[in-house]
Amino acid sequence: MVAYNIIFAGETGAGKSSLINLLFDLEVSQTSNDILGLTGERKRFVALQDSDVYRLWDTPGFKEGPRGSVHLRQPTKELGALIKELQSGDGVHLVVFCFRFTKLFTAGLQRVYESVLSSIRDTQVPIVAAITHADEMRQNPEDWWNGTEIQREQKGMGFRSYACVSTLGDEDYPPTRGRRAKAKDSVWQLIKMHAKPLPPPDSLPKEINIILFGQTGAGKSSVVNLIAGKHIAEVGADVERCTMSSTEYQFAVGGHDFRIWDTVGLEEPVVGINTYFNAILEALDLIRQVTASGGVNLLLFCMPGRRITRTTQSNYRLFYEMLCEKKVPIGLVITHLEREKDMEGWWTRNERALDDFGIKSVGHACVTGLPLSPEQRTLSKGAICGLLTDCDWYGKYTMPPDVWIKKLAKNMKSFLTAEHLPKGQKLTQALVSRVGLKEEDARQLRKYLEEPSEYEDVLL
């Protein structure tokens, strides 16, 4: 699975958003016939092609003023910031320069090109042309391109290649069967031919181990099916499952072998004095199982798109802070968003609340697992695969064999209070039978949990 960053840039009203919709064959990016255009800030859309991930970036357009002047400063600044941000990660793989069909390459179009080019000048990122409104052409696109070559050379506008397309539907006037499919194929061919991966294709490990956790009914089975691209997890199966038990799924996607451990975590509401302790023991046992399989690459926290509760925060702390010591990247998967017109809008509204609860992540995916809307299903699949490629896969977390008991003791003590613990020998037995500790280690840990002040120096 290789990830590509493709930036769409150009004049306002050139049809950048329409081109992205064409590539999805869905209305994923809002368009406008307004002369001032619509895209006011960069937007990311994730598409899947041949098991690879394409992050399509729709950027603000360069506006032309009433006297023919082009407003360059703000769009250039935002484009430069995006490229700098992406270059610090896995890079920019292609810039698609969008402009409407024209018989004359104007000075304004030249200035827009120069601004875009200046943003990538030191990056060796290829730039291609996507010419929209090709339905207005009265000649063969190749003849038009060759006929305007001198104009482009005079203005210093060089491109690796080009595609002339119409974003009209087959039923739009004049009705033309296969027009939209042909245009879609042309743009995808242009992108695939010239977007070269900067990291080597095998930079992701072949085996990827993920712990997927969240409350019963959070939609974890649907997330597994979205990642797998097929139905392998029975939706609703975790309703009958006991708290903190886990189910393992194995499947291949894009040349990589995924192993996902689906587990429940703490439930809402938290009841009973042993709830926290039992959850910790079960989660710890899960971590040890995954460690035996080579370690953990990624945590995925699955949470419904409803209000954020203290239990949400406790689940985050249990897996990310306590069990994995903040050493494993964690992604958030927001589910049950089928009623959202714009699923990503949930994140915009709730990002600050998550931060207030101390819930941070390397990335997120706003999804629905229901097959009611093909558009939302496509966007959900892209969002989850985009999240997977956003994460750092280099290295796996494994439980340190010599010091883990000490760290566990400190972490458990910060997570529990005395009333949550079994007492005396029952606690020792629980640590031996359910966590797999040696009896001597279990007694040592028990004494620390019951009388921490006497053993603080030993375990620090």
VEXDREN-2710 file (C-alpha; in Angstrom, 1 decimal):
% VEXDREN-2710
k/r/px/py/pz
1/MET/0.0/0.0/0.0
2/VAL/1.7/3.2/-1.2
3/ALA/0.4/6.7/-0.4
4/TYR/0.6/9.6/-2.9
5/ASN/0.0/13.3/-2.2
6/ILE/-1.6/14.9/-5.3
7/ILE/-2.1/18.7/-5.2
8/PHE/-4.7/20.4/-7.4
9/ALA/-3.8/24.1/-8.0
10/GLY/-4.9/26.8/-10.4
11/GLU/-7.1/29.8/-11.0
12/THR/-10.4/30.3/-9.2
13/GLY/-13.2/28.7/-11.2
14/ALA/-10.9/26.4/-13.2
15/GLY/-12.7/23.3/-12.0
16/LYS/-10.4/21.8/-9.4
17/SER/-13.2/20.6/-7.2
18/SER/-15.1/19.3/-10.2
19/LEU/-12.0/17.3/-11.2
20/ILE/-11.8/15.7/-7.8
21/ASN/-15.5/14.8/-8.0
22/LEU/-14.8/13.3/-11.4
23/LEU/-12.1/11.1/-10.0
24/PHE/-14.5/9.8/-7.3
25/ASP/-17.4/9.8/-9.7
26/LEU/-19.2/11.3/-6.6
27/GLU/-20.0/14.8/-5.3
28/VAL/-17.4/14.8/-2.6
29/SER/-16.1/18.3/-3.0
30/GLN/-18.6/21.2/-3.2
31/THR/-18.5/23.1/-6.5
32/SER/-19.8/26.5/-7.5
33/ASN/-20.6/28.4/-10.7
34/ASP/-19.9/31.7/-8.8
35/ILE/-17.2/33.8/-10.5
36/LEU/-15.5/34.0/-7.1
37/GLY/-15.3/30.2/-6.8
38/LEU/-15.9/28.2/-3.6
39/THR/-12.8/26.5/-2.1
40/GLY/-11.5/28.9/0.6
41/GLU/-9.2/26.5/2.3
42/ARG/-7.3/23.4/1.5
43/LYS/-9.3/20.1/1.7
44/ARG/-8.1/16.5/1.6
45/PHE/-9.9/13.7/-0.1
46/VAL/-8.7/10.1/0.0
47/ALA/-9.2/7.8/-3.0
48/LEU/-8.2/4.2/-3.5
49/GLN/-6.8/2.9/-6.8
50/ASP/-5.2/-0.5/-7.3
51/SER/-4.8/-0.9/-3.5
52/ASP/-2.8/2.3/-3.3
53/VAL/-3.9/5.5/-1.5
54/TYR/-4.2/8.8/-3.2
55/ARG/-4.6/11.9/-1.1
56/LEU/-6.1/14.5/-3.3
57/TRP/-5.6/18.1/-2.0
58/ASP/-8.0/20.8/-3.2
59/THR/-6.4/24.2/-2.7
60/PRO/-7.7/27.8/-2.7
61/GLY/-7.8/29.3/-6.2
62/PHE/-5.9/32.3/-7.5
63/LYS/-8.5/35.0/-8.0
64/GLU/-8.4/37.5/-10.9
65/GLY/-9.3/41.1/-9.9
66/PRO/-11.6/43.5/-11.8
67/ARG/-8.7/45.0/-13.7
68/GLY/-7.1/41.8/-14.7
69/SER/-4.7/41.6/-11.8
70/VAL/-4.3/38.3/-10.1
71/HIS/-4.4/38.0/-6.2
72/LEU/-1.4/35.9/-5.6
73/ARG/-0.2/36.5/-2.0
74/GLN/-2.6/34.5/0.1
75/PRO/-3.1/31.5/-2.3
76/THR/0.7/31.3/-2.8
77/LYS/1.3/31.4/1.0
78/GLU/-1.2/28.7/1.7
79/LEU/0.1/26.5/-1.1
80/GLY/3.6/26.9/0.1
81/ALA/2.6/26.0/3.7
82/LEU/0.9/22.8/2.4
83/ILE/3.9/21.7/0.4
84/LYS/6.3/22.4/3.2
85/GLU/4.0/20.4/5.6
86/LEU/3.8/17.5/3.2
87/GLN/7.5/17.6/2.4
88/SER/8.3/17.1/6.1
89/GLY/6.3/13.9/5.9
90/ASP/6.1/11.6/2.9
91/GLY/6.4/14.3/0.3
92/VAL/4.5/15.7/-2.6
93/HIS/4.3/13.4/-5.6
94/LEU/2.5/15.5/-8.2
95/VAL/1.0/18.9/-8.8
96/VAL/-2.0/19.1/-11.2
97/PHE/-2.2/22.6/-12.6
98/CYS/-5.8/23.2/-13.6
99/PHE/-7.1/25.8/-16.1
100/ARG/-10.0/26.2/-18.4
101/PHE/-9.7/25.7/-22.1
102/THR/-8.4/28.8/-23.7
103/LYS/-7.2/29.9/-27.2
104/LEU/-4.9/32.5/-25.6
105/PHE/-2.5/31.9/-22.7
106/THR/-2.9/35.2/-20.8
107/ALA/-0.4/37.0/-18.6
108/GLY/-2.7/36.4/-15.6
109/LEU/-2.5/32.6/-16.2
110/GLN/1.2/32.9/-16.6
111/ARG/1.5/34.6/-13.2
112/VAL/-0.6/31.9/-11.5
113/TYR/1.7/29.2/-13.1
114/GLU/4.8/31.0/-11.9
115/SER/3.4/31.2/-8.3
116/VAL/2.6/27.5/-8.3
117/LEU/6.0/26.7/-9.8
118/SER/7.8/28.8/-7.2
119/SER/6.2/26.7/-4.4
120/ILE/7.8/23.5/-5.8
121/ARG/10.9/24.9/-7.4
122/ASP/13.4/23.1/-5.1
123/THR/11.4/19.9/-4.7
124/GLN/11.7/18.3/-8.1
125/VAL/7.9/17.6/-7.9
126/PRO/6.5/17.0/-11.4
127/ILE/3.7/19.3/-12.7
128/VAL/1.1/18.3/-15.2
129/ALA/-1.8/20.2/-16.8
130/ALA/-5.5/19.4/-16.5
131/ILE/-7.5/21.5/-19.0
132/THR/-11.2/21.6/-18.1
133/HIS/-14.2/22.6/-20.2
134/ALA/-12.8/20.5/-23.1
135/ASP/-16.4/20.3/-24.4
136/GLU/-15.9/23.9/-25.6
137/MET/-13.1/22.8/-28.0
138/ARG/-13.9/22.8/-31.7
139/GLN/-10.8/20.8/-32.6
140/ASN/-9.0/17.7/-31.5
141/PRO/-7.4/18.2/-28.0
142/GLU/-4.0/17.0/-29.3
143/ASP/-4.1/19.5/-32.2
144/TRP/-5.0/22.3/-29.7
145/TRP/-2.2/21.4/-27.4
146/ASN/0.4/21.2/-30.2
147/GLY/-1.0/24.5/-31.7
148/THR/-0.5/26.4/-28.4
149/GLU/3.0/25.0/-27.8
150/ILE/4.8/28.3/-28.9
151/GLN/2.6/30.3/-26.5
152/ARG/3.5/28.1/-23.6
153/GLU/7.2/28.2/-24.4
154/GLN/7.1/32.0/-24.7
155/LYS/5.5/32.3/-21.2
156/GLY/7.8/29.6/-19.7
157/MET/4.9/27.3/-18.9
158/GLY/6.3/23.7/-19.0
159/PHE/4.4/20.5/-18.2
160/ARG/5.3/16.9/-18.0
161/SER/2.0/16.0/-19.8
162/TYR/-1.6/17.0/-20.0
163/ALA/-5.2/15.8/-20.1
164/CYS/-8.1/17.7/-21.7
165/VAL/-11.4/16.7/-20.0
166/SER/-15.0/17.7/-19.6
167/THR/-16.6/17.2/-16.2
168/LEU/-20.1/17.1/-17.8
169/GLY/-22.3/14.1/-17.3
170/ASP/-23.3/11.8/-20.1
171/GLU/-26.8/13.3/-20.1
172/ASP/-25.7/16.9/-20.1
173/TYR/-26.0/18.8/-23.4
174/PRO/-24.9/17.6/-25.8
175/PRO/-25.7/14.1/-24.6
176/THR/-22.6/11.9/-25.1
177/ARG/-22.4/8.3/-24.0
178/GLY/-19.2/7.4/-22.1
179/ARG/-18.0/11.0/-21.9
180/ARG/-17.6/11.1/-18.1
181/ALA/-16.0/7.7/-17.8
182/LYS/-13.5/8.6/-20.5
183/ALA/-12.6/11.9/-18.8
184/LYS/-12.2/10.0/-15.4
185/ASP/-9.9/7.5/-17.0
186/SER/-7.8/10.2/-18.7
187/VAL/-7.2/12.1/-15.4
188/TRP/-6.4/8.9/-13.5
189/GLN/-3.9/7.8/-16.2
190/LEU/-2.3/11.2/-16.0
191/ILE/-1.9/11.0/-12.3
192/LYS/-0.6/7.4/-12.2
193/MET/1.9/7.9/-15.0
194/HIS/3.6/10.9/-13.4
195/ALA/3.1/10.5/-9.6
196/LYS/6.2/8.6/-8.5
197/PRO/6.4/7.4/-4.9
198/LEU/9.2/9.1/-2.9
199/PRO/9.7/6.4/-0.3
200/PRO/10.4/2.9/-1.8
201/PRO/7.1/0.9/-2.3
202/ASP/8.1/-1.6/0.4
203/SER/8.7/1.1/3.1
204/LEU/5.6/-0.2/4.9
205/PRO/6.2/-3.5/6.7
206/LYS/4.6/-6.6/5.3
207/GLU/3.1/-7.5/8.7
208/ILE/1.0/-4.8/10.4
209/ASN/-0.4/-5.5/13.9
210/ILE/-3.3/-3.3/15.1
211/ILE/-5.3/-3.2/18.4
212/LEU/-8.8/-1.9/17.7
213/PHE/-10.6/-1.0/20.9
214/GLY/-13.8/0.7/21.9
215/GLN/-17.1/0.1/23.6
216/THR/-19.7/-2.5/22.6
217/GLY/-21.7/-1.2/19.6
218/ALA/-19.0/1.4/18.6
219/GLY/-18.8/-0.1/15.1
220/LYS/-15.5/-1.9/15.4
221/SER/-16.6/-4.9/13.2
222/SER/-17.6/-2.4/10.5
223/VAL/-14.2/-0.8/10.7
224/VAL/-12.5/-4.2/10.3
225/ASN/-14.7/-4.8/7.2
226/LEU/-13.8/-1.3/5.8
227/ILE/-10.1/-2.0/6.2
228/ALA/-10.3/-5.5/4.7
229/GLY/-12.5/-4.3/1.8
230/LYS/-14.8/-7.3/2.3
231/HIS/-17.1/-8.8/4.9
232/ILE/-15.0/-10.8/7.4
233/ALA/-16.3/-9.5/10.8
234/GLU/-19.9/-10.1/11.7
235/VAL/-21.5/-6.7/12.4
236/GLY/-23.1/-6.7/15.9
237/ALA/-21.1/-9.8/17.0
238/ASP/-19.5/-8.0/19.9
239/VAL/-22.9/-7.4/21.6
240/GLU/-22.8/-10.9/23.1
241/ARG/-19.1/-10.8/23.9
242/CYS/-17.9/-10.5/27.4
243/THR/-16.1/-7.4/28.5
244/MET/-12.5/-7.1/27.4
245/SER/-12.4/-10.4/25.4
246/SER/-10.8/-10.0/22.0
247/THR/-11.2/-11.4/18.5
248/GLU/-8.3/-11.6/16.1
249/TYR/-8.7/-11.1/12.3
250/GLN/-6.0/-11.7/9.7
251/PHE/-6.2/-10.6/6.0
252/ALA/-4.1/-9.1/3.3
253/VAL/-4.6/-5.6/1.7
254/GLY/-2.2/-4.1/-0.8
255/GLY/0.6/-6.6/-0.3
256/HIS/0.5/-6.2/3.5
257/ASP/-0.7/-8.8/6.1
258/PHE/-2.9/-7.2/8.7
259/ARG/-3.6/-8.7/12.1
260/ILE/-6.3/-6.8/14.0
261/TRP/-7.2/-7.6/17.6
262/ASP/-10.7/-6.3/18.2
263/THR/-11.3/-5.7/21.9
264/VAL/-14.0/-3.9/23.9
265/GLY/-12.3/-1.9/26.6
266/LEU/-14.2/-0.2/29.4
267/GLU/-18.0/0.0/29.1
268/GLU/-20.4/2.9/29.7
269/PRO/-21.5/3.2/32.4
270/VAL/-18.6/1.8/34.5
271/VAL/-20.1/-0.2/37.3
272/GLY/-18.8/-2.5/40.0
273/ILE/-15.7/-2.2/42.1
274/ASN/-13.7/-4.6/40.0
275/THR/-14.4/-3.1/36.6
276/TYR/-11.2/-1.1/36.2
277/PHE/-9.0/-3.8/37.6
278/ASN/-10.5/-6.5/35.4
279/ALA/-10.2/-4.3/32.3
280/ILE/-6.6/-3.7/33.1
281/LEU/-5.8/-7.3/33.5
282/GLU/-7.5/-8.3/30.3
283/ALA/-6.0/-5.5/28.3
284/LEU/-2.5/-6.4/29.7
285/ASP/-3.0/-10.0/28.7
286/LEU/-4.0/-8.8/25.2
287/ILE/-0.8/-6.7/25.0
288/ARG/1.2/-9.8/25.9
289/GLN/-0.5/-11.8/23.2
290/VAL/0.3/-9.2/20.6
291/THR/3.9/-8.9/21.8
292/ALA/4.2/-12.6/21.2
293/SER/3.1/-11.9/17.6
294/GLY/5.9/-9.4/17.1
295/GLY/4.6/-6.2/18.7
296/VAL/2.0/-3.5/18.2
297/ASN/2.2/-1.1/15.2
298/LEU/-0.9/0.9/15.8
299/LEU/-3.8/1.5/18.2
300/LEU/-7.2/2.4/16.7
301/PHE/-9.7/3.9/19.1
302/CYS/-13.2/3.4/17.8
303/MET/-15.8/5.8/19.2
304/PRO/-19.3/6.7/18.1
305/GLY/-19.9/10.3/17.0
306/ARG/-21.7/11.3/20.1
307/ARG/-20.8/13.2/23.2
308/ILE/-17.4/12.5/24.7
309/THR/-17.5/10.9/28.2
310/ARG/-15.2/10.1/31.0
311/THR/-15.2/6.5/30.0
312/THR/-14.0/7.6/26.6
313/GLN/-11.1/9.3/28.3
314/SER/-10.4/6.3/30.5
315/ASN/-10.3/3.9/27.5
316/TYR/-7.8/6.2/25.9
317/ARG/-5.6/6.3/29.0
318/LEU/-5.8/2.6/29.6
319/PHE/-4.5/1.6/26.2
320/TYR/-2.4/4.5/25.0
321/GLU/-0.9/5.9/28.2
322/MET/-0.8/3.0/30.6
323/LEU/-0.3/-0.2/28.5
324/CYS/1.7/1.2/25.6
325/GLU/3.4/4.1/27.4
326/LYS/2.6/6.5/24.6
327/LYS/5.1/4.6/22.4
328/VAL/2.5/3.4/19.9
329/PRO/0.8/5.8/17.4
330/ILE/-2.9/6.0/18.0
331/GLY/-5.6/6.9/15.5
332/LEU/-9.2/7.8/16.2
333/VAL/-12.0/6.3/14.2
334/ILE/-15.3/8.2/14.6
335/THR/-18.2/6.0/13.7
336/HIS/-22.0/6.2/13.2
337/LEU/-21.9/9.3/11.2
338/GLU/-24.4/8.3/8.5
339/ARG/-26.7/11.2/9.5
340/GLU/-23.9/13.7/8.9
341/LYS/-24.1/15.4/5.5
342/ASP/-20.4/16.1/5.8
343/MET/-18.8/13.4/8.0
344/GLU/-15.6/15.3/8.3
345/GLY/-17.7/18.2/9.8
346/TRP/-18.0/16.1/13.0
347/TRP/-14.2/16.4/13.5
348/THR/-14.3/20.2/12.9
349/ARG/-16.9/20.7/15.6
350/ASN/-15.5/18.3/18.2
351/GLU/-11.7/18.5/17.8
352/ARG/-11.4/21.1/20.6
353/ALA/-13.5/19.0/23.0
354/LEU/-11.2/15.9/22.4
355/ASP/-8.2/18.1/23.1
356/ASP/-9.8/19.3/26.4
357/PHE/-10.1/15.6/27.4
358/GLY/-6.5/15.1/26.6
359/ILE/-7.3/12.8/23.6
360/LYS/-4.7/13.4/20.9
361/SER/-3.9/11.3/17.9
362/VAL/-1.7/11.0/14.8
363/GLY/-4.8/11.1/12.6
364/HIS/-8.5/10.4/12.4
365/ALA/-11.1/8.9/10.2
366/CYS/-14.8/10.0/10.2
367/VAL/-16.8/7.0/8.9
368/THR/-20.0/5.0/8.6
369/GLY/-20.1/1.3/8.2
370/LEU/-23.6/1.2/7.0
371/PRO/-24.1/0.4/3.3
372/LEU/-27.0/2.9/2.9
373/SER/-25.1/5.6/1.0
374/PRO/-22.6/4.5/-1.7
375/GLU/-21.0/8.0/-1.4
376/GLN/-20.5/7.8/2.3
377/ARG/-19.3/4.2/2.0
378/THR/-16.6/5.3/-0.5
379/LEU/-15.5/8.2/1.6
380/SER/-15.4/6.0/4.7
381/LYS/-13.2/3.4/3.0
382/GLY/-10.9/6.2/1.8
383/ALA/-10.8/7.9/5.2
384/ILE/-9.8/4.7/7.1
385/CYS/-7.1/3.8/4.5
386/GLY/-5.9/7.3/4.6
387/LEU/-5.5/7.1/8.4
388/LEU/-3.6/3.8/8.1
389/THR/-1.1/5.4/5.7
390/ASP/-0.8/8.5/7.9
391/CYS/0.6/6.5/10.8
392/ASP/4.3/5.8/11.4
393/TRP/4.8/2.1/10.9
394/TYR/8.6/2.0/11.6
395/GLY/9.1/-0.3/14.5
396/LYS/6.8/-2.1/16.9
397/TYR/6.1/-1.8/20.6
398/THR/6.9/-4.9/22.6
399/MET/6.6/-5.4/26.4
400/PRO/10.1/-4.9/27.8
401/PRO/10.8/-8.2/29.6
402/ASP/13.0/-6.9/32.3
403/VAL/11.3/-3.7/33.5
404/TRP/7.7/-4.0/32.4
405/ILE/6.5/-5.1/35.9
406/LYS/7.9/-1.9/37.4
407/LYS/6.3/0.3/34.8
408/LEU/3.1/-1.6/35.1
409/ALA/3.0/-1.1/38.9
410/LYS/3.5/2.7/38.5
411/ASN/0.9/2.9/35.8
412/MET/-1.7/0.8/37.5
413/LYS/-1.4/2.8/40.7
414/SER/-2.0/6.0/38.8
415/PHE/-5.1/4.4/37.1
416/LEU/-6.6/2.7/40.2
417/THR/-7.7/3.5/43.7
418/ALA/-7.7/1.1/46.5
419/GLU/-11.4/0.3/46.4
420/HIS/-11.0/-1.1/42.9
421/LEU/-8.6/-3.8/43.9
422/PRO/-9.1/-7.4/45.1
423/LYS/-7.5/-7.9/48.5
424/GLY/-4.5/-10.0/49.6
425/GLN/-4.1/-13.5/48.1
426/LYS/-7.0/-12.9/45.7
427/LEU/-5.0/-10.1/44.1
428/THR/-1.9/-12.3/43.9
429/GLN/-3.9/-15.2/42.3
430/ALA/-5.5/-12.8/39.8
431/LEU/-2.1/-11.5/38.7
432/VAL/-0.7/-15.1/38.3
433/SER/-3.7/-16.7/36.6
434/ARG/-5.0/-13.9/34.4
435/VAL/-1.8/-11.9/33.6
436/GLY/0.7/-14.8/33.6
437/LEU/3.1/-13.3/36.2
438/LYS/5.4/-15.5/38.2
439/GLU/4.1/-15.8/41.8
440/GLU/7.1/-13.9/43.2
441/ASP/6.5/-11.0/40.8
442/ALA/2.8/-11.1/41.5
443/ARG/3.4/-10.8/45.3
444/GLN/5.8/-8.0/44.7
445/LEU/3.4/-6.1/42.6
446/ARG/0.5/-6.8/45.0
447/LYS/2.5/-5.3/47.9
448/TYR/3.3/-2.2/45.9
449/LEU/-0.4/-1.7/45.0
450/GLU/-1.5/-2.3/48.6
451/GLU/1.3/-0.4/50.4
452/PRO/3.0/1.8/47.7
453/SER/5.0/4.0/50.2
454/GLU/7.1/1.0/51.4
455/TYR/8.1/-0.1/47.9
456/GLU/8.4/3.2/46.0
457/ASP/12.2/3.1/45.8
458/VAL/12.2/-0.6/44.7
459/LEU/10.0/0.0/41.7
460/LEU/11.2/3.4/40.5
END
